[in-house]
Structures are given as C-alpha cells and as structure tokens.
Amino acid sequence: MPKTIYQIKISLRYSKPPIWRRVLLPAATHLDKLHQIIQIVMDWEGYHLHHFATPGRGFNRFFSTAEMIQNGMMDDMEDESQFQLQDFLRQEKDKLDYVYDFGDDWEHVIMLEKILASDPKIQYPCCSGGRRAAPPEDIGGIPGYEHLLNVLEQPDHPEYEELTEWLADDFDPKVWDQQALNQQLHEQR
C-alpha cells in the first residue's frame, strides 16, 4: 500500500466550458503509467504520441534517450518511464504539462491539489471527480471540437449527418461516466 497519495487535477487547456478530471494516485506513479491513466480518464485510445514537460525538460516514452539521439529526434527529451510524479510535483499547486496527439495538440495541465495519506479502503488510482466528456480523438484539437459542438446544436447543418455517424452513438459532450472510468482503471492495474 503506497504511503503518499496525490490528488491531481487534469485539465484540458483551452476547453470552454472546462473539461477536467480529478484523480487520486500514488505519488510514486511513473510518468508512463500516468500517461495510461490519463488516456483512461479522458476516454481516449492512446494511439498518438505524447509528452510530459516542465520548464526546460520534456519526457516521452516512445523513444529512449539513446534512440532519440541516434535518430536526431528530440535530443533534449528523456525517457518518461524513469521518472515518478513526485519527482516534479512536490507541493500543492505544482504543475506538469502533458500534450497528447501532436496533430490535434490536446494540451493538459496536471496540478497537484492535495497530498494525502493512503486510505486502505480506496483502490488507487481512482477518478474522484470531473466535468464534461472529453473530446473524441482525431477531431482537430480544440478548434475542431468547438466546430463539432456547433454542428451538433444544428441538426439542419450540412455536416450534421456525417459527424453524428462518425461519433460514438452515445456521445454527449455534457456527460462522462466516472464509474466506468474507475472500472477501467481498476482493470488496468
């Protein structure tokens, strides 16, 4: 059982109204594991590249440091699997950036809200709160998502039928399923 638990808030930058998730997880969570957790709580598939960043440093699990240097790619990046969340978030209000899908550029702010003692009644990680459904992948980032929301409000819009066929049948931008996300987190452990 981990001793120190972080309550973090994962906010999708530039989303209006705000889209966010509150997650409880061990402070010793490695960044590659945090990536998997974010994918689950945002209800994404995880098939795009991503990276974590703090001022002056970036982390990307898809390339080891040697591979990046050898291939001349992102030689200032380090392997995220070698770092834990507590290496960067040490006190409340500390932040870490996370970008998913370098085409759509889903930018997230991860903020440490609280440092807690572990509760033996809780299975970690768990999602303890949130707001709104995450945008579907491959929609074109925040501008594409705003366009989708605009089209969904106008059934007579020329793109309405095409976009509603492309979306999951049950997509509702106002609704997210905390229980389903926690079930996925527990299955992934």
Residue, then its C-alpha position, 0 to 999 in steps of 0.5 A: m500500500p503506497k504511503t503518499i497519495y496525490q490528488i491531481k487535477i487534469s485539465l484540458r487547456y483551452s476547453k470552454p466550458p472546462i473539461w477536467r478530471r480529478v484523480l487520486l494516485p500514488a505519488a510514486t506513479h511513473l510518468d508512463k503509467l500516468h500517461q495510461i491513466i490519463q488516456i483512461v480518464m479522458d476516454w481516449e485510445g492512446y494511439h498518438l504520441h505524447h509528452f510530459a514537460t516542465p520548464g526546460r525538460g520534456f519526457n516521452r516514452f516512445f523513444s529512449t534517450a539513446e534512440m532519440i539521439q541516434n535518430g536526431m529526434m528530440d535530443d533534449m527529451e528523456d525517457e518518461s518511464q524513469f521518472q515518478l510524479q513526485d519527482f516534479l510535483r512536490q507541493e500543492k499547486d505544482k504543475l506538469d504539462y502533458v500534450y497528447d496527439f501532436g496533430d490535434d495538440w490536446e494540451h493538459v495541465i496536471m496540478l497537484e491539489k492535495i497530498l494525502a495519506s493512503d486510505p486502505k479502503i480506496q483502490y488507487p488510482c481512482c477518478s474522484g471527480g470531473r466535468r464534461a466528456a472529453p473530446p473524441e480523438d482525431i477531431g482537430g484539437i480544440p478548434g475542431y471540437e468547438h466546430l463539432l459542438n456547433v454542428l451538433e446544436q444544428p441538426d439542419h447543418p450540412e455536416y450534421e449527418e456525417l459527424t453524428e455517424w462518425l461519433a460514438d452513438d452515445f456521445d454527449p459532450k455534457v456527460w462522462d461516466q466516472q464509474a466506468l472510468n474507475q472500472q477501467l482503471h481498476e482493470q488496468r492495474 
